[in-house]
Amino acid sequence: MAIRSARNVEKQKKKARRAAPRAKVTRIQGNTAAVRRRLKKLSGKARAAKAKA
């Protein structure tokens, strides 16, 4: 586990402040079997909802 010293906390805060603003991830993406299955299921549900609309 990482050490949470006062100096490291300050460093993390500075890094967070400097980071470019990016859109939050809307769905979990990855390359494991479980995640791919979940993505497949979500995409199917989204496609069904789109077809229904």
Secondary structure by P-SEA (a helix, b strand, c coil): cccccaaaaaaaaaaaaaccccccccccccccaaaaaaaaaaaaaaaaaaaac
